[in-house]
Amino acid sequence: MTRLPRLAIVTLTALVACTSKNAASTNPDAGNYDGYYSEVKHDGAAGGDAGGQSDSGDTSRPKPRTMTSTSGAPTRKGKALSARKPPVPGGTKPKPRPTVPPTEVLAFDGFLPTNAPAGSVIEVFGSGFGKKGNTRVLIGGKAQEVLEVGEGHMLVRVREGASGPMVLSQRLGLQPGRTKRTPVLLKSTAPFHALPVEGGFGAARTDVNLGLVANVYAISKPVTELPAFDDLGAPFATFAVDNLDVPAGEFKGAFVGPAGKVSEWFALHFQGSLNVTEAGTYDLCLNAGDGAQLYLDDGLVVDDDGVHDTTLKCETLSIEPGEYKLDLLYFQAAAGERGLQLMWGKDGGEKVAIPKENLFPPSDTTTLVRK
């Protein structure tokens, strides 16, 4: 029989022991690739978009997957991240507009967002607007600046001091079932509220094709981590930003909705997509207070949850070009310091707020519209 040298026997024994240990390990990175960014639906099926619309107009909270932090290890290549969609070239992605049949009867389907700083551009949905100048938009009795009119939408810039219900007004318009033109006034139930820029949640959004939109929720009882958004009920209000670059500081404003206002114990679910045009090793960061989580294509990427002062948390990823579905969950506990910055740095470079040109709102925002 063939005899193995003693050294070879010792080496084989150690190799077998090491392999067995890895097989029994609970480390998701031990032994096999853990499929961290595979396209897995919430029910475990492969392919497609894992999110679903709920009656509240929000997508189901993305389910976190186990990951190993690569922060503090600059020589280690981060986990690979590949998008389900190709990148959008040129940094622009025109939004599809709602298709409505031409009509002369004025209808008001709602607007987005309901809370925004003065100077923001908001979207008004409905029909029968006519040509530019035929339909006036008033907030709190004050006329706003109409920028664009289409068959099913209008773009309106909000003036300083605008707060209150939104009213669509036509001097001579048609109402359902009538043939004679008379003055028409259609009023929203949801109020519009002007947020402050200083001490608020960011500057005015000026391009509806860029940035992120969010549902605002009231939290009914104190929590120490992000709540289950599906249990929070209907959204309290809506909000939109060019990007997320809100440094630590006191929150001096409040979100206002039909049920009142909230300045503490609220949660935000930002929705949209992240457009990555260059491959590289990226540090993706949240600088948040209180807690926040970042999901890309329904996978948990950065976890900065909990009640705490504004804290920077980064993860290192090897990212391929593509458009990544983005969900960012945030909550503010008791009144005090707030902060929320979504940042990145490429190939070890400086970490900066992700610019608006790399952030797109959801293609379909109709579920976020309030009336």
N, C-alpha and C positions, 0 to 999 in steps of 0.2 A: 504494500500500500504506500501511497505517497504521503510523506510527512511534511507538514507545514513548519516553517521555522517558528520558534517560540515568539518572536517579535510580531510575526504576522497574526498569530492566534490572539495575542493581546489586543492588537489593533482592531481585528474583526469583532472581538467581544465589546470593545468600547463603542464601535460604530453601531452595533445592534442595540446597545443600551440607550444611546443618544436618540436613535430613531424611535424607540418605544416611548421615551420620555416626551418627545414632540407630539406623538400621536395622542397622548393622554393630556396634553397641556390645554388649558382654557384660553391661552393667548390666541386671539384671532389671527395673528400673523404667523403662528408657528405651523410649520409643515406645509400647509396648502394655502393658495390664494383664497381670500375670504369673500371674493365677489362683491367688495364694498360698493363699487359703482356700477354693478350690473343693473339692467333695466328690470327691476322686480316690482310688480304691483303690490299694493298693501295686502292682497290676498295670497301673495306668493307667486302669481303667474308672471311670466316674463313678457317684456315688450310693452309699448304704449305708455301713456301718461298715467302715473299712479294716483294722481289727485282726482277728486270728484267734487262736484258742486253740491253744497247743502242748501237747505231751504233758507238759511240765513244769508246766502250770497257769498259764503266763504268756502274755500276749499278745505278738505279735511287736513288736519295737522299732519305734516309729513312724519313718517315713523323713523326714529333715529336708528342708525346702524353702528355697531361697534367700530371704533377706530383707535389707532395708536397715534399719539401726538408726536410730531417731529420737530416741535419748537425746541430751540436750544441745540440743534444738531445740524449746523449749516453744511456739513460735509456729506450729509445723508440726503439722497434724492427722495422727495416726497412721494406719497401715493399717487398713482396715475389716475387722471380724471379725463374721461372722454365724453363729449356731449352727444345727446341724441339728435341734435340738429346742427347743420353746418353754420359757420359764422355768418353774420350779416355784414356784407362789405360796405365801406363808405361811412359807417357810423350813423346811418339813418334808417329808420324802419317806419314808413308811413302806416298809420293805423287804418284798418278797414273800417268803413263807416256803415252804420245800420242801413239796410235796404228797406225803404218804405215807399209805397205807391204814392205818386203825386196827388196832392189834395189841397183844396183851399180851406178846409175846415181845420182850425187851429187845435192842436192836441199837445199836451205837456206830459212827457213820460218821466221826467226827472232830471237831475243834474249831478255832476261829479267834479271835484269833491265838495263836501258840505262845509268843511273847515279849511281855510287857507289864508295866508297873509295877503294884504293889499298888494295889488300888482300881479297877482296870480291869474293865469288863464284857466278858466273852467269850461267844461263841456255841458251843453244843454241839449237834451234829447226830446224828440217829438216829431211833429209834422205840421204842414200848413203854414210854415214860417214866411213864405213868400220871398220876395227879393230883400236884399239888405236895406234896412230902414222901415220895412213894413211892420216888423215886430219889435217892440221895445222890451228890454229886460230890466226890471227894477228889483232892487234888494233894499228892504227897509224903506221903501218909498222913493229911493234914489235911483236914477237911471244909470246903467252901467254901459261900458264901451263894447259894442258888438263888433267883433273883428271879422267874422266869417259866417256865412249862412249857406247851408246845404239842404237837401231834401229832408234829411232826418236829424240834423244836428246844427247847433250854433256854437261858435267859440266866443267867449265873453271875457274881457279883462275887468277884474274887480277893482273898483276905486277905493280910495282911502275912506275908512269909516263905514264900510258897507257891512251891515249885520241885520238879520231878520229874514222873514219869508221871502222867497223869490216869486215875482209876479211877471207873467208874460202878458203883454198888452198890445192889442191892435185897435186902432181908432175906428176902422170899418172892417170887421171880419165876419166870417160865417161860423155859426154854431151848428152842432148836429141837428138835423131835421128841419133846418130853417133855410129859406132862400133869400131873405132880406139881410143885407149887411148891417150890423149894429156894432157898437163898441164891445170888445171881448176882453175879459180879464180872467186869467187862470192863475191860481195861487197854490204854492207848494205847502205841504204840511211840515216837511223838514226845513228847519231854518238854516240859512247860511251864517257862518260866524267867521269874522276876521281875526286871525291869530296874530300875535305880535311876532316880529322877527327877532328882536332882542329878547332873550328869555323864553323863546318859543321852541319850535321844532324845525328850524331851518328857514331859508329864504323862499321867496315866491317861485313857483314853478311857471316858467314862461313858454315851454314847448310841450304840448300834450303828447307828442310822439316820443318823448324821452322821459326818463325818471321812473319812479315807482309809485304805486298807489296802495293805500292801506285801509283796512277796516279798523275802526276803533271800538273797543269793548269796555264796558264797565265791569270791574271785579267786585262782586258783592261782599266778599269777606277776605280778611288778610291771608296772604299766601307767602311762602318763602321761596317759591320757584315758579317758573312759567306755568300758568293754569292750563287745563285741557280746554282749548278754544271751542271745541264742539259743545262744551257744557256752559258756555257763557251767554247763550241766547243770541238774539238778533244784534247786529252791529249797532252801536250807539251813534256813530257818525262815520264819515269817510275823510280821508286826508291824502295829499299827494305831495311829492318832493321831487326836485331835480336830481339830487343825490342825498346821501346821508352823511352829513358833516356837522353834527351838533356836539360841540365840546362840552365838557363838564360845567355845570352851572345851575343856578336855581331856575326851576320852571315857573315862569311868571304868568303864564296863560292858563287856558282851560279849553277842553273840547266841549262843544255845545251840540246837543241833539234835541229831538222832540221831548225827551224825558228829563231834560235839565242840562246840567254840566258836570264834568269831572275834571279835577286838577290833580288827583292822586288816585291810586288803586285803579289803574286802567291798563289795558293791553292793546298792542298794535300788531296787526298781521300785514306786513308789506308783501306785495306780490308783483311779479314781473319776470324779467330775465336778465342774465349777465352775458354780454357779448365779448368773447375773447377772440382777438384776431391774430395773436402771436403765441406760438408755443413757448413754454418756458417753465422754470421753477418759480412758483409764486408763493409768497406769504399772504394768506388771506386772514384779515384781522377784524375783530369786533372790539371797539372801545366803548363799553356800555356800562351804565348804571341806571336802573338796577339790572335785571337779567336779560339776556338775549341769546338767540341761537340762529345760525345761518345754515340753510339747506340749499343744495344745488342738485337739480334733478332728483329731488326727494331724498337725498342722502345728507345726513347731518355732517357738516364740514367744520364748523366752529361752535363750540359750546361754552358760553360765558354766562351760564344761568346762575340764579341765586340773588339774594338781597345783598347788595354791596355798593360801595362807592364806585365811580366810574373806573373800570379795570380793563386793561388791554389784554386780549387773548388772541393768539395767532396760531395758525396751522400751516405747514408747508406742504404744497401739492405740486406735482408735475402735471401741468394742465395743457391739453391739446386745444387747438382753435375750435370754437363752436359757440352756439347760443345755448346757455344753460338756464333751465327753469329755476327761478329764485324765489324762495320764501324766507322771510326774516321775521322772527317772532321776538317781541320785546314786551316787557312789563315795567311799570313804575309803581313802586310800593307807596309808602307814606310820603307826604309832601317833603320836599327837600331837593337835593341834588339830582339832576338828570343829565344824561349824556348818551349819545348814540352816534358812533362813527363807523362806517363800513369802509375798510381800507385795504389796499394791497401794495405789495412791493415785488418787483420782478427781478429774478436772478440776483438776489441779495441787495437790491437797490433800496432807496428810501421808501418808506411806507407813507402813502398819501391816500386821501379820500378817493374812492373810485369815481371817475368823472361821469357826468350825466350821459356823455356820448357812448358809454359802455353799458348803460342801463335802459331797458325798454319796459313800458307798462304792459300788462296782459293784452293780447290781441283782442279779446272779448271783455270789455269792461261793463257790459250791460247788467251783470249780476251785482255790480258795485254801486249802481245808480240809485239815488234816493229821491223821493218825490215829496 
